């Protein structure tokens, strides 16, 4: 279950996630800790953010995946592919193929930059 919240003063949006699924439990354990002001908060790892965005499949989400891969090329692709394959089976969608298409695009852009 996701509980979307928004601070009325700042407009800051936050999704609180409550779940007992094996994936969500693992994603919560993998969350990255960061200090915001005087508070330690946890953010989804790059890998889990990629998984969520590929499942959402909206154009802007897939563009976000490209940006994440350009900035953080060192993501754990085996973790991402494992979970995408499991979700792909359930929702009957080519999620791993979508990831590969984006990876190829990013690699092509990186190769083009190196040549110049």
C-alpha positions as CSV (number, residue, x, y, z in Angstrom):
1,X,0.0,0.0,0.0
2,X,1.3,3.5,-0.9
3,X,0.2,6.5,1.1
4,X,1.0,9.7,-0.9
5,X,1.6,12.7,1.3
6,X,2.3,16.3,0.5
7,X,3.4,19.2,2.8
8,X,1.0,22.0,2.2
9,X,3.6,24.7,3.0
10,X,6.5,23.5,0.8
11,X,4.6,21.3,-1.7
12,X,7.1,18.5,-1.0
13,X,5.5,15.1,-2.0
14,X,6.5,11.9,-0.3
15,X,5.1,8.4,-0.7
16,X,5.0,6.2,2.4
17,X,5.1,2.5,1.5
18,X,3.5,-0.2,3.6
19,X,4.0,-3.7,2.3
20,X,4.7,-7.3,3.3
21,X,5.7,-8.6,-0.1
22,X,9.2,-10.1,-0.4
23,X,10.2,-7.5,-3.0
24,X,9.0,-4.5,-1.0
25,X,10.7,-5.9,2.1
26,X,14.0,-6.2,0.2
27,X,13.6,-2.8,-1.3
28,X,13.0,-1.3,2.2
29,X,16.2,-3.1,3.5
30,X,18.2,-1.7,0.5
31,X,17.0,1.8,1.0
32,X,19.7,4.5,1.1
33,X,19.9,6.5,4.3
34,X,20.5,10.3,4.0
35,X,20.3,13.2,6.4
36,X,17.8,15.8,5.6
37,X,18.1,18.7,8.1
38,X,18.2,17.0,11.5
39,X,16.5,13.8,10.3
40,X,17.7,10.6,8.8
41,X,15.4,9.5,6.0
42,X,15.6,6.5,3.7
43,X,15.2,6.8,-0.1
44,X,14.7,4.0,-2.6
45,X,18.0,2.7,-4.1
46,X,18.8,3.5,-7.7
47,X,18.0,-0.1,-8.6
48,X,14.6,-0.1,-6.9
49,X,13.7,3.3,-8.4
50,X,14.6,1.8,-11.9
51,X,12.3,-1.2,-11.2
52,X,9.4,1.0,-10.2
53,X,9.8,3.4,-13.2
54,X,10.1,0.5,-15.7
55,X,6.9,-1.1,-14.3
56,X,5.1,2.3,-14.5
57,X,6.2,2.5,-18.1
58,X,5.2,6.1,-18.7
59,X,7.4,8.1,-21.1
60,X,8.7,10.4,-18.4
61,X,9.5,7.4,-16.1
62,X,11.5,5.7,-18.9
63,X,13.4,9.0,-19.5
64,X,14.1,9.0,-15.8
65,X,15.6,5.5,-16.1
66,X,17.9,6.8,-18.9
67,X,19.1,9.7,-16.6
68,X,19.7,7.4,-13.7
69,X,21.8,5.0,-15.8
70,X,23.8,7.9,-17.3
71,X,24.6,9.2,-13.8
72,X,24.9,5.9,-12.0
73,X,26.2,3.3,-14.5
74,X,27.3,1.1,-11.6
75,X,23.8,-0.3,-10.7
76,X,23.2,-3.9,-9.9
77,X,21.7,-5.1,-13.2
78,X,21.3,-8.7,-12.0
79,X,19.1,-7.5,-9.1
80,X,17.0,-5.3,-11.4
81,X,16.6,-8.0,-14.1
82,X,15.7,-10.7,-11.5
83,X,12.8,-8.6,-10.1
84,X,11.7,-7.3,-13.5
85,X,11.5,-10.9,-14.8
86,X,9.3,-11.9,-11.8
87,X,7.0,-8.9,-12.3
88,X,7.0,-9.4,-16.1
89,X,5.6,-12.9,-15.6
90,X,2.8,-11.6,-13.3
91,X,1.7,-8.6,-15.4
92,X,2.6,-10.1,-18.8
93,X,4.8,-7.2,-19.9
94,X,8.2,-7.1,-21.6
95,X,9.9,-5.3,-18.7
96,X,13.4,-6.8,-19.1
97,X,13.3,-6.0,-22.8
98,X,12.4,-2.4,-21.9
99,X,15.4,-2.2,-19.6
100,X,17.7,-3.6,-22.3
101,X,16.4,-1.1,-24.8
102,X,17.2,1.8,-22.5
103,X,20.6,0.3,-21.6
104,X,21.5,0.1,-25.3
105,X,20.4,3.7,-25.9
106,X,22.5,4.9,-23.0
107,X,25.5,2.9,-24.2
108,X,25.1,4.3,-27.7
109,X,25.0,7.8,-26.4
110,X,28.1,7.2,-24.3
111,X,30.0,5.7,-27.3
112,X,29.0,8.7,-29.4
113,X,30.4,11.1,-26.8
114,X,33.7,9.3,-26.5
115,X,34.3,9.3,-30.3
116,X,34.1,13.1,-30.6
